[in-house]
Amino acid sequence: MIAGRSAGCGPPLVMVHGAANDRTSFALVRPHLEQCFSVTCLDRRGRGDSGDPGGPYSIEAEVGDVAGAMEEAGEGVFLMGHSYGALLALEAALELPALPRLALYEPPIGGQLATEERIAELERLHGEGRHEEVFLSFLRQVSGMSEQQIDELRGTPSWDARLRAAPTIPRELRAEAGWRFEPERYARLDIPVLLLLGEESPAWAQRSTEAVAAALPQVEVRRLAGQGHSATLYAPELLAAELVSFFSRN
C-alpha cells in the first residue's frame, strides 16, 4: 500500500519524491503550497509509511503506484515529481488522460545517474549493510551535494528518514540505468508541462531536462537561479512560487 500525507486547501496536488528520500523531502516546500492546494506527498514503496511488496523491482511498478494514487485523489488533480520521482510522474502522466498540468524537476531519462561500476559498488556496500556509505555516495555523486551541504543535511529532521531509504538506492539506480527514453512516446502528452532546472545542477540533470523538453508538445522550462538539484531544501520558497504560478493558471 502506498501511503501519503495530505493537508491544505484548494485544488488537489500530488507530489512524488526522488531517490534516497521519503515524503519528508517536501517538508520545507509543502507549507508554502498548502495555502493554495490540497497537497498529498507520497511515500514511495519501500520507505516511510508505505509497504514494499518485495519481488523484482521495476520502474513500471512504481509508475502504477503513482497512477493509482492520482486516481484516488479524484478529478482535476495536479502532479509534480522531483528527480527519480519526476521520471515516475512523467510516465504516470501517459496513463492519466484527464491530467490538467504536470511539473517535473530534473527527471532522469535513463542511463544518466550512475555508471555500471558505481552501481555495482553501491550494490556491494548494500549487501554488506553499509547503508550510510551508500547514502553518502549518492549525495556526492548523483545529487552533486558539497560536503558542507551534506553536513547541513545531517542536522535536519529528514536525515534519519533519508538514511532509512538508503537500501532502495541501488535498485533504483539499476532500474534507471536500464531505462530507455523514447521521445516519440511523449508526443501525445499534449498538456502544459513545467520543467524545472537548477542553474548549478549536475550535467546529467541538464542533459535530461533538455531531452524531455524537446519531446513534449507544450513545455515551459524554468531555471532556478543559484540552485542545484536540491532546491527542495535550499530554496523552498522559490520552488513553491514556481509551482503556484504554474498550477494556478487557467
C-alpha positions as CSV (number, residue, x, y, z in Angstrom):
1,M,0.0,0.0,0.0
2,I,1.2,3.5,-0.9
3,A,0.8,6.0,1.9
4,G,0.9,9.8,1.9
5,R,0.3,12.9,4.0
6,S,-2.4,15.3,2.9
7,A,-3.0,18.8,4.1
8,G,-4.1,22.3,2.8
9,C,-7.0,23.6,0.9
10,G,-7.8,24.2,-2.8
11,P,-7.3,22.0,-5.9
12,P,-5.5,18.7,-5.2
13,L,-1.8,18.3,-5.9
14,V,0.1,15.1,-5.6
15,M,3.9,15.2,-5.1
16,V,6.4,12.4,-5.8
17,H,9.8,12.4,-4.2
18,G,13.1,11.3,-5.6
19,A,15.6,8.6,-4.6
20,A,17.1,8.4,-1.1
21,N,14.1,10.2,0.2
22,D,10.6,9.9,1.6
23,R,7.7,12.4,1.7
24,T,9.6,14.5,4.3
25,S,11.8,15.7,1.4
26,F,9.0,18.2,0.7
27,A,8.6,19.3,4.3
28,L,10.0,22.8,3.6
29,V,8.1,23.3,0.4
30,R,4.8,21.9,1.4
31,P,3.7,24.8,3.8
32,H,4.0,27.3,1.0
33,L,1.8,25.2,-1.3
34,E,-0.8,24.3,1.3
35,Q,-2.1,27.9,1.2
36,C,-3.3,27.2,-2.4
37,F,-3.6,23.5,-2.8
38,S,-4.7,20.3,-1.0
39,V,-1.2,18.7,-1.1
40,T,-0.6,15.0,-0.9
41,C,3.1,14.0,-0.5
42,L,3.5,10.3,-1.2
43,D,5.8,7.8,0.4
44,R,7.1,5.7,-2.5
45,R,7.3,2.0,-2.0
46,G,9.9,0.7,0.5
47,R,10.1,3.8,2.7
48,G,8.1,5.9,5.2
49,D,4.7,4.5,5.8
50,S,4.4,2.6,2.5
51,G,5.0,-1.1,2.2
52,D,7.3,-2.9,-0.1
53,P,5.7,-5.8,-2.0
54,G,9.1,-7.5,-2.5
55,G,10.0,-9.4,-5.6
56,P,11.7,-7.9,-8.6
57,Y,11.8,-4.1,-8.6
58,S,10.7,-2.1,-11.7
59,I,10.0,1.4,-12.7
60,E,6.7,0.2,-14.2
61,A,5.5,-1.0,-10.8
62,E,6.3,2.4,-9.3
63,V,4.5,4.2,-12.2
64,G,1.5,2.1,-11.3
65,D,1.7,3.2,-7.7
66,V,1.7,6.9,-8.8
67,A,-1.1,6.4,-11.3
68,G,-3.2,4.7,-8.6
69,A,-2.6,7.5,-6.1
70,M,-3.7,10.0,-8.7
71,E,-6.9,8.2,-9.4
72,E,-7.7,8.0,-5.7
73,A,-7.1,11.8,-5.4
74,G,-10.0,12.5,-7.7
75,E,-10.7,14.7,-10.7
76,G,-8.6,17.8,-11.5
77,V,-5.6,16.7,-9.6
78,F,-2.2,18.2,-10.5
79,L,1.0,16.1,-10.4
80,M,4.6,17.1,-9.5
81,G,7.7,14.9,-9.3
82,H,11.3,15.6,-8.3
83,S,14.3,13.7,-9.8
84,Y,13.6,10.0,-9.9
85,G,10.0,10.9,-8.8
86,A,9.8,13.2,-11.8
87,L,10.6,10.2,-14.1
88,L,7.8,8.3,-12.4
89,A,5.4,11.2,-12.7
90,L,6.2,11.7,-16.4
91,E,5.5,8.0,-17.1
92,A,2.3,8.1,-15.0
93,A,1.1,11.1,-16.9
94,L,0.8,8.9,-20.0
95,E,-1.8,6.8,-18.2
96,L,-3.8,9.7,-16.9
97,P,-5.9,11.2,-19.7
98,A,-7.6,13.8,-17.5
99,L,-4.4,15.2,-16.0
100,P,-4.6,19.0,-16.4
101,R,-1.0,20.0,-15.7
102,L,2.4,18.4,-14.8
103,A,5.5,19.8,-13.2
104,L,8.8,18.0,-13.3
105,Y,12.0,18.9,-11.5
106,E,15.0,17.3,-13.3
107,P,13.7,13.9,-14.4
108,P,16.5,11.5,-15.4
109,I,15.9,9.8,-18.8
110,G,17.8,6.5,-18.3
111,G,21.5,5.8,-18.1
112,Q,22.2,9.2,-16.6
113,L,22.6,8.8,-12.8
114,A,25.4,6.3,-12.3
115,T,27.9,4.2,-14.2
116,E,27.8,0.4,-14.1
117,E,30.9,0.4,-11.9
118,R,29.3,2.8,-9.4
119,I,26.1,0.8,-9.3
120,A,28.0,-2.4,-8.7
121,E,29.9,-0.7,-5.9
122,L,26.8,0.5,-4.2
123,E,25.2,-2.9,-4.5
124,R,28.3,-4.4,-2.8
125,L,28.0,-1.8,0.0
126,H,24.3,-2.5,0.4
127,G,25.0,-6.3,0.6
128,E,27.4,-5.6,3.4
129,G,24.9,-3.5,5.3
130,R,26.9,-0.3,4.8
131,H,23.9,1.8,4.1
132,E,25.3,5.2,5.2
133,E,28.1,4.8,2.8
134,V,25.6,4.1,0.0
135,F,23.7,7.2,1.0
136,L,26.7,9.5,1.2
137,S,28.0,8.2,-2.2
138,F,24.6,9.0,-3.7
139,L,24.5,12.5,-2.3
140,R,28.0,13.3,-3.6
141,Q,28.0,11.5,-7.0
142,V,24.3,11.8,-8.1
143,S,22.8,14.8,-6.2
144,G,26.0,16.8,-6.6
145,M,26.0,18.0,-3.0
146,S,29.0,19.5,-1.4
147,E,30.5,18.3,1.9
148,Q,29.1,21.5,3.5
149,Q,25.6,20.8,2.2
150,I,25.9,17.2,3.5
151,D,26.9,18.4,6.9
152,E,23.9,20.8,6.9
153,L,21.6,18.0,5.9
154,R,22.8,15.9,8.8
155,G,21.3,18.4,11.1
156,T,17.8,18.3,9.6
157,P,14.9,16.1,10.8
158,S,14.8,14.4,7.4
159,W,18.3,12.9,7.7
160,D,17.2,9.7,9.5
161,A,14.3,9.2,7.1
162,R,16.6,9.6,4.1
163,L,19.2,7.2,5.7
164,R,16.5,4.6,6.2
165,A,15.7,4.9,2.5
166,A,19.3,4.1,1.5
167,P,18.6,0.4,0.8
168,T,16.4,1.4,-2.1
169,I,19.1,3.4,-3.8
170,P,21.0,0.6,-5.7
171,R,17.8,-0.9,-7.1
172,E,16.6,2.4,-8.4
173,L,19.9,3.3,-9.9
174,R,20.0,-0.1,-11.6
175,A,16.4,0.4,-12.9
176,E,17.2,3.9,-14.2
177,A,20.4,2.6,-15.9
178,G,18.3,0.2,-17.9
179,W,15.5,2.6,-18.7
180,R,15.3,3.7,-22.4
181,F,13.9,7.1,-23.2
182,E,11.8,7.1,-26.3
183,P,10.9,10.7,-27.2
184,E,8.1,9.8,-29.6
185,R,6.0,8.3,-26.8
186,Y,5.5,11.8,-25.3
187,A,4.1,13.5,-28.4
188,R,0.6,12.5,-27.2
189,L,1.1,14.2,-23.8
190,D,-0.4,17.4,-25.0
191,I,-0.9,19.2,-21.7
192,P,1.0,22.1,-20.1
193,V,4.2,20.8,-18.6
194,L,6.6,22.8,-16.4
195,L,10.3,21.6,-16.4
196,L,12.4,23.0,-13.5
197,L,16.2,23.0,-13.8
198,G,18.7,24.3,-11.3
199,E,21.3,26.6,-12.8
200,E,24.0,24.8,-10.9
201,S,22.6,21.2,-11.2
202,P,24.8,18.3,-12.4
203,A,25.4,17.8,-16.1
204,W,23.1,14.7,-16.1
205,A,20.1,16.9,-15.0
206,Q,20.8,19.4,-17.7
207,R,21.0,16.8,-20.4
208,S,17.9,15.0,-19.2
209,T,15.8,18.2,-18.9
210,E,16.8,19.3,-22.4
211,A,15.8,15.9,-23.8
212,V,12.4,15.8,-22.1
213,A,11.7,19.4,-23.2
214,A,12.4,18.5,-26.8
215,A,10.0,15.6,-26.6
216,L,6.9,17.5,-25.2
217,P,4.4,19.4,-27.2
218,Q,3.6,22.0,-24.6
219,V,6.5,22.7,-22.3
220,E,7.9,25.6,-20.3
221,V,11.5,25.4,-18.9
222,R,12.2,27.5,-15.8
223,R,15.7,27.8,-14.4
224,L,16.1,28.1,-10.6
225,A,18.6,30.8,-10.1
226,G,21.6,29.9,-7.9
227,Q,20.2,26.4,-7.2
228,G,21.2,22.8,-8.0
229,H,19.3,19.6,-7.7
230,S,18.1,20.2,-4.1
231,A,16.0,23.4,-4.2
232,T,13.5,21.5,-2.1
233,L,16.0,22.0,0.7
234,Y,17.8,25.2,-0.1
235,A,15.2,27.3,-1.9
236,P,11.7,26.0,-0.9
237,E,10.0,29.4,-1.3
238,L,11.5,29.9,-4.8
239,L,10.4,26.3,-5.8
240,A,6.9,26.8,-4.3
241,A,6.5,30.1,-6.1
242,E,7.2,28.5,-9.5
243,L,4.7,25.7,-8.8
244,V,2.0,28.0,-7.5
245,S,2.3,30.2,-10.6
246,F,2.2,27.3,-13.0
247,F,-0.6,25.3,-11.4
248,S,-2.8,28.4,-10.8
249,R,-3.1,29.3,-14.4
250,N,-6.3,28.7,-16.3
